[in-house]
Amino acid sequence: MPRLFTGLEVPAEVGLALSMKRGGLTGARWIDPENYHITLRFIGDVDNTTANDVADSLDRLSNSMSFQVRLNHLATFGGNTPRALYAGVDVNENLVRLQAAQERVLQRAGLEPEGRKFVPHVSLARLRGSSAQDVAWFLAQSGRFEPLSFTVGRFVLFSSKDSVGGGPYVVEQSYPLAA
C-alpha cells in the first residue's frame, strides 16, 4: 500500500540555501535537501484503488493559478519538547486556496478530513533529545533568515516508504498550474 501526500517541490537553489542552515544542533537528524517540500495534504497509507481515485481527483485542480511562495523564518514544532526544525512560509491566499481545494476534493474521494491545522513549512530536521534551550541557542546563532522566494508552477502527489521520515520521496504524479 502506498503512503501518499500532496505537496510543493522546493527548487534546488532554494534547497541549497536552506541546507546552509544544517549543523550545530544537538539531536537533529537533518533532512536531505532533495527531499525538501511543503506538504499540502497528508493522505496516508491507502490501497491502490484509493490511490488511483486520489490521483484522478487531484487532476481537477490543475487549472489553479501558479503563485509565489516566500520562506521567511526558522521555527520549531513541539514547544518545550521540540520535534522538528522548519523554515516557515508566508501564508498567502493562493496557497491557502489550493490546500483547501485539495482538502475538499480528497474528502469527496472518500478520505477522512485532515485533523491538523494547515501550517505551511519546509521541514529541515527531525529533533530527538534537543532541548528547548538547544533550539533557542541554535536559532540565535543561525543569524538573520534571508527570505527565499520561488514560483510554484505545479503541485505533486508524493509517495514515501513507511520510515522514520525525511524521505526518500517519489513524485507519483504532477499537476501543472496555469500561468
Secondary structure, DSSP 8 states (H G I E B T S, - for coil): --EEEEEEE--HHHHHHHHTT-S--TTEEE--GGG-EEEEEEEEE--HHHHHHHHHHHGGGTTSB-EEEEEEEEEEESTTS--EEEEEE---HHHHHHHHHHHHHHHHTT-----S----EEEEEEESS--HHHHHHHHHHT-----EEEEE-EEEEEEE-SSSSS--EEEEEEEE-B-
